[in-house]
Each structure stands twice: as structure tokens, then as C-alpha cells.
Amino acid sequence: MPERYEYVPHHLLRRRVRDIASGAEGLLMAVISENVSDSLAHEHWMELAYIRGASGREFTTAVENVEPAYDEPQTDRRRREKRSA
């Protein structure tokens, strides 16, 4: 059986991050490239970020949705400027 995942290095591992899709924050525990296909014939790989929230439970999001969490809330304008840089 072929591997269905592999770990990917990320500069924010073990740091506090925010999922921009949900606004939830936590520690980035891992980034994993996973084969999310339900078919053996056609592989579909995605990079998923595993974030451990304050409750201790981990949730996943697309790695593109991960940004560093800051103590102060950021405005939408500042987020857009940061992404375009």
C-alpha cells in the first residue's frame, strides 16, 4: 500500500497561529501532505495544517489558511497587506 501522507517542514511549527477561515487559534503541531483521494486510481494530495486549540483538541485547515497569531487583533486591511507582501 502506498504512503498516504508525509510530513512537511513549516516555519511556524510549535508557534501560536490563527486559522483565517474560522478565526480559531492554537499551536501549529504539524503540516502534512495527505492523499485525500477516495480512489486508488486518482491521487489528490493536499497540505493540511494540524492546530492544537486551547481545549487540547486538534483541528485541521488548509496550510494556506495559517497565519501567525498576534496578541492584538488585526484589521482586515492589515491582513490583506501582509498576504500580498
N, C-alpha and C positions, 0 to 999 in steps of 0.2 A: 504494500500500500504506500503510495507516495506521501511525502510530508504535506500537511495541510496548513502549516504555519511556520514562520521564522521570526525571531526577534530582530528588531531594527533599532540601531542607536538613535538617540534623540537628545538634544542639548538641554531639554527641560526635565529629564528623568529625575525623580525624587524631589522635585520642586513643586511649589504650590501653583496650580494652574486653574484656568476657568474654561469651561465648555461654552463657547459663544452661542451655540444653538439653544442650550437650556438655561445658561447663566449659573449652573451649578459649579462649585469649586471643590478642589481636593488636591491630593498629591498624585502626580503622574507616576504610575508604577511601572508601566511597560508600554512599548509601541510594538505591535505585532502585525506583520504582513500575513493575512489569513486568506486561505482559499475559501470563499463564502459560497461557492457554487454548489448547487444541489445535484449536479450532473458530473459524472466522471469524464464525459466526452469534452465538455467545455469548461475550462477552469476560469474562475473570476476571482482575482486577488484584490484585496483592499487593505490599506494600512489603518488599523484601529488603535486608538489610544485607550488604555485602561487607567481609569482615575479612581482613587480611593477617596470617597467622601468622608465627611465628619462622622457619620454613623459607623464607619468601618466597612461598609459595603462598597464594592467596586461597580462602576458602570463604564460603558464603552461609548465612544463617539469617534467620528472620523478625525484623523490626525490633523486635518486642515482646520478643524474647529477649536483647536487647543491654543490658548494664549497664556502668557504669564499672568498670574493674579496679583493685583496690587492692593495695597491697603485702602486706597481711595477709589471709589467707583469712577470709571472713565466715561466720558461722554461719547456718544456715537461718532461725533466728528473726530475725536482723538483716536478712536479705534480704526476708522477708515484711513486716517493719515498713516497710522502705524502699518496697516496691511499693504498700503501702496508703496511704502518705502522699500 
